[in-house]
Amino acid sequence: MATLALLVPLFVATTSGNSPSYASAVSVLDASAPGVLVDPDTVSVELGAKFTTSQDGSVSAIRFYKTAENTGPHVANLWSPQGRILATATLPSTSETASGWQTVTLPEPIKIAAGQKYLASYIAPNGRYSADEQGLREAKSKGPLTILAGGGVYAYGKGGTYPSSSYNNSNYYVDVVFNPASTTEPTAPPTTAPPTTAPPITAPPTTAPPANPPVAGDLNLPRIPWEGGASYWKQFKHANDAGWSDPSFFPITVWYNGISSNAEAQYDKKAGFNTYIGMDANTPYSLFKDNDVYWIGGKLNNTFTDDSTNWVGNFLDDEVDGRFTPEAGRKWMQSMKDEYAGNGRFNYSNFTQMVISNDMKASDSQAYVNNYTDAVSLDMYWYTVPFCSWTPYRQNYITPVYQENCRTASSYGKTMKSLRQQDAADGKLQAPWQFIELLNGGPGGGPFTDNITPGQLQGAVMSSIINEARGLVYFNQSLSGPCQGGSLLRQSQVSSNFCGKPQVDAAAKVNNQIHKLAPVLNTQSYEYSFGAGLDTMLKTSNGSAYIFAMIDGSSKPGSRVFQLPKDIKASSVEVVDENRTISVGADGKFTDNFANEYSYHIYKIG
């Protein structure tokens, strides 16, 4: 979501229409005007603002700022804290002015509760919205009403999808008309006369305080929507019994890789793989149990029983959206879900990239993603499929992937962002997983593009993690090019000169880094932007803050400046697994370098 300053005449106006007037009505932004009136983006998008109040009351209308370039029809939505639409209304064309503030009156005032976080949004069907980057770096308040810091959010599509994406603390100039249930002002605290004598002088401490004091358990920042992390798996008997609800667990899966001995299972586990999909039918259950690894799929043979704890998931199917019509695909998926109902295992399915594109109706894509599974993924191998080199290039994704940065690690993060957006459509979140090619995702017999490099592989993984992937799945085959194989992981074990060994070693390194950081990854992230040209994730765990960072993919590698949030006081940051620290200035800023588009750093404070 870039912004572009254009010289557009400014008109501030408010629709008259039939909006009721309330003597106590409050809006935060009032008649304020954007600095950037027209963003060049022309894709349909729903733009919103997260807000809260200190008093109970009701919302009677949603306000938004537009220019003549932002054409309608404009539909406004009010969302509950759980992501459910509470009210929707369309701005009548007779009430819409060419430019300025617009007021969309709801069918009836909607009661809201103090202290809860709500969302107001409107749909710009042709883009060209108003937006100021860093406009919501700080919260904005008036009376009991507050628009939250970082509360400017968006969701690409034709509307109806809970907006959860954010960009550089942008303010999209969305507001509400809030009517407090009571207009009584809070009583001012009593004044106290100053002391008649000076307070006693306290002796200085005998030891210097630590350079970085512990980070508070909760920062004064909004949180991203999430499904619950490790505790999500408690609802599935076998996954819970197998230890998936332990905060130190993170699922890393290998797609079609046989194990026939404990030595093979231990090799895979040492490389950071703990879960399998696709296996020879003769594989005994004991190999999973004895090696603390897990199976997602059907009953392989009679050694598997209803009580087989390490058999944690049902695999419904792969790429149904690419093999069936939407109607037939939904029917098939429902039949598979019905077949496995009540067996104590979670349902998992993988789809094609169509579920995050505009090639399929949003309702069909969202039905696939939401209606049948408890963990979901899609496969799109940006580094190694021909797509990014097509001429003409075809950008058709709900989170845009443009050709100039298509073949970068950031595209994997955008995949996760899009999948999470589709998953949020029904207001109920599940565990989104990401597919990564271990070597090559190109089609068998098709044109060979390239193999993923070790650095690209690690960057693709970390970009997925930064964008909230809750699990990883590695495509373990290479079907084109000079280095081919049906089980790359096993080939790397039996052949020291295997051409794909560097990629397997790179996967092992990043996998084990993820396992080490699993207790951190299984906490809820904060919504915060550290600065321009960055893609980041912020978490806190055991008195420390963790920043996972890459460049944003649309800008060149090089130096980046980080601005710490006000709640984090530090004189230095530790760069995890790199044996170095970086000084932090008195203004809370530090600088680091990203040598490649796929480079990443993890910073620990406290």
Protein Blocks (a to p, Z undefined) as FASTA:
>chain_A
ZZddddddddddddfkladcdfkbccfklmaccfblbdfbfbdcddddddddfbdcddfb
dcddddfklccddddddddfkopafbdcdddfklpcfbdcdddddfbdcdddehiacddd
dddfkgjiacdehklmpccdehjbccdehiaccdedeejiacfbdeehiaehiadddddf
bfcdcdddddddddfbdcddddddfbdcdfbacddfbdcbdddddehijmlmmmpmklmm
nopmpmkbccdddehiadfbfklmmmmmmnopabdehiafklcfklmmmnopadedddfb
lmbcfklmklmbccfbghklmmbcfklmmmmmmmmmmmmgonlpacdddddfklmcckbc
fklmmmmmmmmpcbdcddddfklpmklmpccdddfbfbdcdfklmmgcklmmmmmmmmmm
mmmmnopacdddddddfkbccdehiacfbdcdfklmmmmmmmmmmnopabdcddfbdfed
jbdcfblklmmmmmmkbfklmmmmmmmmmmmmmmmmmmmmmpccddddfbghiacdddde
ehiacdddddehlaccddddddddfklccfbdcdehklpacdddfkopacdddfbfkbcc
dddeZZ
